[in-house]
């Protein structure tokens, strides 16, 4: 490992951290404007054009707001809980490739913070630790509603993590790898060609059931409507973050939005071709040499984040469209529908591979 490795890794870490930290204020604005659009009202419109500075004002308010520690809580774990949630949310994005690789002076530069050959396992392992922050917050708050919210979250995440993990098995079988870079490269291949129409080997086309199970489980894993039972305001006031305010509350919200970003990015990587999609524009680029290569990287970066942005919007769309499930409905869906579907998908994928359809 030489200077080139350390410098490029440091740049990638800074880029990803800055990107993830800005997800929360941007998505808070999108949530407000999006819900206003769906409900035929204005939403934020005073601070800046289209209310763009409203999230900045909220951030300043959170920073300067008084941040006392209630006397009835367990202080150490009360403070530690939001940090655990945020750190796990930030680190789980590290293994996701967000642009096409480029060769510089004979060295291949991968656009992911950690080029792990077990990328999928790493993301699931780190993301599963986020529930500890929620459990810690519920217990340390010494509040029955907070504890109920954290218990709901733990059982919900256990129920849906199983289906989510099994849904990915079909992708691993289809591309014969758990390395995310290899899976993205595999989706650049042609699956079917019908005359002039070329159908790429994207995961959503060869694993439609797996895609449905994965995206449904991702809503449950990020505690978003219609699966926001851990925060059910109409039932348990505010759930696990009831006793939190100021920057501690903002930290939980940042972790939720970053988890949404990571789930969307993983969804795009596994099922929507990753950074593939705008490669056909390479032939029209008015550049040569390294300028052409960097332009190709820019196109792949744009393709990746356009897809991620779409799924982030779908999160908002679903939140303001579907009502919250009852808790028994949540559990029934996870164990009686999602789990059998994911197992059926594995069996169907094995049959398809054996018959040469994939």
Secondary structure, 3 states (H helix, E strand, C coil): CCHHHHHHHHHHHHHHHHHHHHHHHHHHHHHHHHHHHHCCCCCCCCCCHHHCCHHHHHHHHHHHCCCCCCCCCCHHHHHHHHHHHHHHHHHCCCCCCCCCCEEECCEEECCCCCCCCCHHHHHHHHHHCHHHHHHHHHHHCCCHHHHHHHHHHHHHHHHHHHHHHHHHHHHHHHHCCCCHHHHHHHHCCEEEEECCEEEECCHHHHCHHHHHHHHHHHHHHCCCCCCCHHHCHHHHCCHHHCCCCHHHHHHHHHHHHHHHHHHHHHHHHHHCCCCCCCHHHHHHCCCCHHHHHHHHHHHHHHHHHHHHHHHHHHHHHHHCCCCCCCHHHHHHHHHHHHHHHHHHHHHHHHHHHHCCCC
